[in-house]
Amino acid sequence: MSKAATMEIPINGNGDSRTLAEDDGLEQAAQLQWSLDEKDLQQVMVSGPNLNETSIVSGGYGGTAEGIIPTSSIKDLRMKSRGIRIAPSHTAASRIASQSEDIAGSDMHHSDSSQSMSADQAARGIAVEKFDVMKKWGLNTYKCTKQMLSERFGRGSRTVDLELEAQIEVLRDTKRKYENVLRLARALTNHFYSMVQTQHALGDTFADLSQKSPELRDEFGYNAETQKLLCKNGETLLGAINFFVASINTLVNKTMEDTLMTIKMYENARLEYDAYRADLEELSLGPRDAVTMARIEAAQQQYQAQKDKYERLRSDVTIKLKFLEENKVKVMHKQLLLFHNAISAYFAGNQQQLEQTLKQFNIKMKPPGADKPSWLEDQ
């Protein structure tokens, strides 16, 4: 039993056959295939057929001279052992490459589309969240503005805590008065500082004239010593006044201001509470259908949340007012005593008592020229 070899001889444009070298190559390939097929047939007769050993004819009329391409691994090993090389089909290779490129391109397109979809969804979620925040802010602002105008024109009701409102008004009035004390104390500090600088310059002038005027040396000397002593006592008094000003500034612009900020938050919460209360009362007077009942339930929840916030801030304001009053009495008792003792000792000319007053209140005087930078810092 034999198997004929298949040969494909392409014809050129003039109808002539290929060259002699090409014919010899085809004839050798046909003989090689004939011998291999006979050996394969003998193997099939001995051990049975093997479906893995097949041959594929590549191309058709007008194809290349590479002819039959064996795909069996055993047959490839045989061909390699004989030193014969059969080139693969360019058509199949290009088809496989194009398919792999299409698959890779489709995977990349799918991943890019998935990333773009996730980014779009994230951006859409952020936009929806911002819209909800703006919507809630707009509704809250509308309700509060409506309530404020109603109170101003006497058409709406407001929640009033008479005792707390009176304490808040007292605090605001006290703050205004303490601000005036602070302004005057700062003015006194500036004027007294100018006077001390003038005394210092006058004492230097008297000392210089004492050296240049022999006939008035003693008189200029006495006045120079007096001005220097007054300048020294004035600097000590300036230290006490500066401490007084700093303490009043802390009390007015930090402690009282912090309490007033809490009071402002309390008043805003009171306005929101009254606005949601009026909205709930208006809904309660309307019809009781399913839609209205749902709106009433939502308004009730918002009203309860605003009520809790209002009561919490009212409690905070009450506590802060109590502690502020205690702190104010303690601070002002100390500062007023310091101011009185320092002023009295200065104008009485009692230098020892003036220095003792500063020690009593733990006030440390800066040495002359302490505020000036050193010569290293000037470089």
C-alpha positions as CSV (number, residue, x, y, z in Angstrom):
1,M,0.0,0.0,0.0
2,S,1.5,3.4,-1.1
3,K,0.7,7.0,-0.8
4,A,1.2,9.4,-3.6
5,A,3.0,12.7,-2.9
6,T,1.1,15.9,-3.6
7,M,3.0,18.6,-5.6
8,E,2.0,22.1,-6.5
9,I,3.9,23.6,-9.5
10,P,2.9,27.3,-10.0
11,I,2.9,28.8,-13.5
12,N,4.3,32.2,-14.2
13,G,2.7,35.0,-16.2
14,N,4.0,33.6,-19.6
15,G,2.8,30.0,-18.9
16,D,6.4,28.7,-18.4
17,S,7.4,26.4,-15.7
18,R,9.8,27.3,-12.9
19,T,13.5,27.2,-13.2
20,L,15.5,24.1,-13.2
21,A,16.8,24.7,-9.6
22,E,13.3,25.1,-8.3
23,D,12.2,21.8,-10.1
24,D,15.1,20.0,-8.5
25,G,14.1,21.3,-5.1
26,L,10.5,20.2,-5.6
27,E,11.6,16.7,-6.8
28,Q,13.9,16.3,-3.7
29,A,11.0,17.4,-1.3
30,A,8.7,14.8,-3.1
31,Q,11.1,12.0,-2.7
32,L,11.7,12.9,1.0
33,Q,8.0,13.0,1.7
34,W,7.6,9.6,-0.1
35,S,10.2,7.9,2.1
36,L,8.7,9.4,5.3
37,D,5.2,8.3,4.3
38,E,6.4,4.7,3.8
39,K,8.0,4.6,7.2
40,D,4.8,6.1,8.8
41,L,2.7,3.4,7.1
42,Q,4.9,0.7,8.5
43,Q,4.6,2.2,12.0
44,V,0.8,2.2,11.6
45,M,0.8,-1.4,10.6
46,V,2.9,-2.4,13.6
47,S,1.5,-0.2,16.4
48,G,-1.8,1.1,15.1
49,P,-2.8,4.5,13.8
50,N,-1.8,7.7,15.6
51,L,-4.2,10.5,15.1
52,N,-1.6,13.1,16.2
53,E,0.5,12.6,13.1
54,T,-1.2,14.5,10.3
55,S,-0.1,16.6,7.3
56,I,-1.6,19.9,6.1
57,V,-1.3,21.1,2.6
58,S,-0.7,24.9,2.7
59,G,-1.9,27.2,0.0
60,G,-3.5,26.3,-3.3
61,Y,-2.9,27.1,-6.9
62,G,-0.3,29.8,-7.1
63,G,1.0,29.0,-3.6
64,T,4.7,28.7,-2.6
65,A,7.0,25.8,-3.2
66,E,7.1,25.0,0.5
67,G,4.3,22.5,-0.1
68,I,3.3,20.1,2.6
69,I,3.8,21.3,6.3
70,P,3.9,18.4,8.8
71,T,2.4,19.2,12.2
72,S,3.3,16.1,14.2
73,S,5.9,16.5,16.9
74,I,7.3,13.1,16.1
75,K,7.7,13.9,12.4
76,D,9.3,17.3,13.3
77,L,11.9,15.5,15.4
78,R,12.6,13.1,12.5
79,M,13.0,16.0,10.1
80,K,15.3,17.8,12.5
81,S,17.4,14.7,13.1
82,R,17.9,14.4,9.3
83,G,19.0,18.1,9.2
84,I,16.0,19.1,7.0
85,R,14.2,22.4,7.7
86,I,10.8,23.2,6.5
87,A,9.7,26.9,6.8
88,P,6.3,27.7,8.4
89,S,3.5,29.2,6.4
90,H,3.6,33.0,6.3
91,T,-0.2,33.2,5.9
92,A,-0.9,31.3,9.1
93,A,1.7,33.2,11.0
94,S,0.3,36.6,9.9
95,R,-3.3,35.3,10.8
96,I,-2.2,34.3,14.3
97,A,-0.4,37.6,14.9
98,S,-3.4,39.6,13.7
99,Q,-5.7,37.6,16.0
100,S,-3.4,38.1,19.0
101,E,-3.2,41.9,18.3
102,D,-7.0,42.0,18.0
103,I,-7.4,40.2,21.4
104,A,-4.8,42.5,23.1
105,G,-6.4,45.6,21.6
106,S,-9.8,44.5,22.7
107,D,-8.5,43.8,26.3
108,M,-6.9,47.3,26.4
109,H,-10.0,48.9,25.1
110,H,-12.1,47.1,27.7
111,S,-9.8,48.1,30.6
112,D,-9.7,51.7,29.4
113,S,-13.5,51.8,29.2
114,S,-13.8,50.2,32.7
115,Q,-11.5,52.9,34.2
116,S,-13.3,55.7,32.4
117,M,-16.6,54.3,33.6
118,S,-15.4,54.1,37.3
119,A,-14.0,57.7,37.0
120,D,-17.3,58.9,35.6
121,Q,-19.2,57.2,38.4
122,A,-16.9,58.7,41.1
123,A,-17.3,62.2,39.6
124,R,-21.1,61.8,39.4
125,G,-21.2,60.7,43.0
126,I,-19.2,63.8,44.1
127,A,-21.5,66.0,42.1
128,V,-24.6,64.5,43.6
129,E,-23.2,64.9,47.1
130,K,-22.4,68.5,46.5
131,F,-25.8,69.1,45.1
132,D,-27.5,67.6,48.2
133,V,-25.4,69.8,50.4
134,M,-26.3,72.9,48.5
135,K,-29.9,71.9,48.5
136,K,-30.0,71.4,52.3
137,W,-28.1,74.7,52.7
138,G,-30.6,76.5,50.5
139,L,-33.6,75.1,52.3
140,N,-32.2,76.0,55.7
141,T,-31.2,79.5,54.6
142,Y,-34.7,80.1,53.2
143,K,-36.4,78.9,56.3
144,C,-34.2,81.0,58.6
145,T,-34.5,84.1,56.5
146,K,-38.3,83.7,56.5
147,Q,-38.3,83.3,60.3
148,M,-36.0,86.3,60.8
149,L,-38.2,88.6,58.6
150,S,-41.3,87.3,60.4
151,E,-39.8,88.2,63.8
152,R,-38.7,91.6,62.6
153,F,-42.1,92.6,61.2
154,G,-43.9,91.1,64.3
155,R,-45.7,88.3,62.4
156,G,-43.8,85.3,63.9
157,S,-43.1,84.0,67.4
158,R,-39.6,83.5,68.9
159,T,-38.3,81.4,71.7
160,V,-37.1,83.6,74.6
161,D,-35.1,82.7,77.7
162,L,-35.5,85.9,79.8
163,E,-32.8,85.1,82.3
164,L,-30.3,84.0,79.8
165,E,-31.0,87.0,77.5
166,A,-30.5,89.4,80.4
167,Q,-27.1,87.8,81.2
168,I,-26.0,88.0,77.6
169,E,-27.0,91.7,77.5
170,V,-25.0,92.4,80.6
171,L,-22.0,90.6,79.1
172,R,-22.1,92.7,76.0
173,D,-22.4,95.9,77.9
174,T,-19.5,94.9,80.2
175,K,-17.4,94.1,77.2
176,R,-18.0,97.6,75.7
177,K,-17.0,99.2,79.0
178,Y,-13.9,97.1,79.3
179,E,-12.9,97.9,75.8
180,N,-13.1,101.6,76.7
181,V,-10.9,101.0,79.8
182,L,-8.4,99.1,77.5
183,R,-8.3,102.0,75.0
184,L,-7.7,104.6,77.7
185,A,-5.0,102.4,79.4
186,R,-3.2,102.1,76.1
187,A,-3.3,105.8,75.6
188,L,-1.9,106.4,79.1
189,T,0.9,104.0,78.3
190,N,1.8,105.8,75.1
191,H,1.7,109.2,76.8
192,F,3.7,108.1,79.8
193,Y,6.3,106.4,77.6
194,S,6.8,109.7,75.8
195,M,7.2,111.5,79.1
196,V,9.8,109.0,80.3
197,Q,11.7,109.3,77.1
198,T,11.6,113.1,77.5
199,Q,12.9,112.9,81.1
200,H,15.7,110.6,79.9
201,A,16.7,113.1,77.2
202,L,16.4,116.0,79.7
203,G,18.6,114.3,82.3
204,D,21.3,113.7,79.6
205,T,21.2,117.3,78.6
206,F,21.5,118.5,82.3
207,A,24.5,116.2,82.8
208,D,26.2,117.5,79.7
209,L,25.6,121.1,80.8
210,S,27.0,120.3,84.2
211,Q,30.3,119.3,82.6
212,K,30.4,122.4,80.4
213,S,29.2,125.1,82.8
214,P,31.5,125.2,85.9
215,E,29.5,128.0,87.5
216,L,26.3,126.0,87.4
217,R,27.7,122.5,87.8
218,D,25.9,121.7,91.0
219,E,22.5,122.9,89.9
220,F,22.7,121.1,86.6
221,G,23.9,118.0,88.4
222,Y,21.0,117.9,90.9
223,N,18.5,118.2,88.1
224,A,20.2,115.5,86.1
225,E,20.1,113.1,89.0
226,T,16.4,113.9,89.6
227,Q,15.4,113.3,86.0
228,K,17.3,110.1,85.9
229,L,15.6,108.9,89.1
230,L,12.2,109.9,87.7
231,C,13.0,108.1,84.4
232,K,13.9,104.9,86.3
233,N,10.7,105.0,88.4
234,G,8.8,105.7,85.2
235,E,10.2,102.7,83.5
236,T,9.1,100.6,86.5
237,L,5.6,102.0,86.4
238,L,5.5,101.4,82.6
239,G,6.1,97.7,83.4
240,A,3.2,97.6,85.8
241,I,0.9,99.4,83.3
242,N,1.9,97.1,80.4
243,F,1.1,94.1,82.5
244,F,-2.3,95.6,83.4
245,V,-3.0,96.3,79.7
246,A,-2.0,92.8,78.6
247,S,-4.3,91.2,81.2
248,I,-7.3,93.4,80.3
249,N,-6.6,92.6,76.6
250,T,-6.7,88.9,77.2
251,L,-9.9,89.1,79.2
252,V,-11.7,91.3,76.7
253,N,-10.4,90.0,73.3
254,K,-10.0,86.3,74.2
255,T,-12.1,85.2,77.1
256,M,-15.1,87.4,76.5
257,E,-14.8,87.0,72.8
258,D,-14.9,83.2,73.1
259,T,-18.1,83.3,75.1
260,L,-19.6,85.7,72.7
261,M,-18.8,83.3,69.8
262,T,-20.7,80.6,71.7
263,I,-23.6,83.0,72.2
264,K,-23.7,83.7,68.5
265,M,-23.9,80.0,67.7
266,Y,-26.7,79.8,70.3
267,E,-28.6,82.6,68.7
268,N,-28.3,81.0,65.2
269,A,-29.4,77.6,66.7
270,R,-32.4,79.4,68.3
271,L,-33.4,81.0,64.9
272,E,-33.1,77.6,63.2
273,Y,-35.1,76.0,65.9
274,D,-37.9,78.5,65.6
275,A,-37.8,78.2,61.8
276,Y,-38.3,74.5,61.9
277,R,-40.9,74.8,64.6
278,A,-42.9,77.2,62.5
279,D,-42.6,74.9,59.5
280,L,-43.9,72.0,61.6
281,E,-46.8,74.0,62.9
282,E,-47.7,75.1,59.4
283,L,-47.7,71.5,58.1
284,S,-49.8,70.4,61.1
285,L,-52.6,72.8,60.2
286,G,-52.9,71.4,56.6
287,P,-54.7,68.3,55.3
288,R,-53.7,64.9,56.6
289,D,-53.2,62.8,53.5
290,A,-50.4,60.3,52.9
291,V,-48.0,62.9,51.3
292,T,-48.6,65.4,54.0
293,M,-48.1,62.9,56.8
294,A,-44.7,61.9,55.3
295,R,-43.7,65.5,55.2
296,I,-44.9,66.0,58.8
297,E,-42.8,63.1,59.9
298,A,-39.7,64.4,58.2
299,A,-40.3,67.9,59.6
300,Q,-40.8,66.4,63.1
301,Q,-37.4,64.7,62.8
302,Q,-35.7,67.9,61.7
303,Y,-37.5,69.9,64.5
304,Q,-36.2,67.4,67.1
305,A,-32.6,67.6,65.8
306,Q,-32.7,71.5,65.9
307,K,-34.3,71.4,69.4
308,D,-31.5,69.2,70.7
309,K,-28.9,71.5,69.2
310,Y,-30.6,74.5,70.6
311,E,-30.8,73.1,74.1
312,R,-27.2,71.9,74.0
313,L,-25.9,75.3,73.0
314,R,-28.1,77.0,75.6
315,S,-26.5,74.8,78.3
316,D,-23.0,75.7,77.0
317,V,-23.7,79.4,77.1
318,T,-25.0,79.2,80.7
319,I,-21.9,77.4,81.8
320,K,-19.5,79.7,80.0
321,L,-21.2,82.8,81.4
322,K,-20.9,81.4,84.9
323,F,-17.1,80.7,84.5
324,L,-16.6,84.0,82.8
325,E,-18.0,85.9,85.6
326,E,-15.8,84.1,88.2
327,N,-12.7,84.6,86.0
328,K,-13.5,88.2,85.4
329,V,-13.8,89.0,89.2
330,K,-10.6,87.2,90.0
331,V,-8.6,88.9,87.2
332,M,-9.9,92.4,87.7
333,H,-9.4,92.2,91.5
334,K,-5.7,91.5,90.9
335,Q,-5.2,94.0,88.1
336,L,-7.0,96.9,89.8
337,L,-4.9,96.3,93.0
338,L,-1.7,96.3,91.0
339,F,-2.7,99.5,89.1
340,H,-3.6,101.3,92.3
341,N,-0.4,100.4,94.2
342,A,1.9,101.2,91.3
343,I,0.4,104.6,90.6
344,S,0.3,105.6,94.2
345,A,3.9,104.5,94.8
346,Y,5.2,106.3,91.7
347,F,3.6,109.7,92.4
348,A,4.5,109.4,96.1
349,G,8.1,109.0,95.0
350,N,8.4,105.8,96.9
351,Q,10.7,103.8,94.8
352,Q,11.0,100.9,97.2
353,Q,7.2,100.4,97.4
354,L,7.0,100.6,93.6
355,E,9.5,97.8,93.2
356,Q,7.8,95.8,95.9
357,T,4.6,96.0,94.0
358,L,6.1,94.5,90.9
359,K,7.6,91.7,93.0
360,Q,4.2,91.1,94.6
361,F,2.5,90.5,91.2
362,N,5.5,88.6,89.7
363,I,6.3,91.2,87.1
364,K,9.8,91.0,85.7
365,M,11.3,94.1,84.3
366,K,13.2,93.9,81.0
367,P,16.7,95.4,81.1
368,P,17.3,98.5,79.0
369,G,18.0,97.6,75.4
370,A,16.5,94.1,75.7
371,D,14.2,94.7,72.8
372,K,17.0,95.8,70.5
373,P,18.8,93.1,68.4
374,S,22.4,92.3,69.1
375,W,25.2,93.4,66.8
376,L,25.4,89.9,65.4
377,E,21.8,90.0,64.4
378,D,22.3,93.4,62.7
379,Q,25.0,91.9,60.5
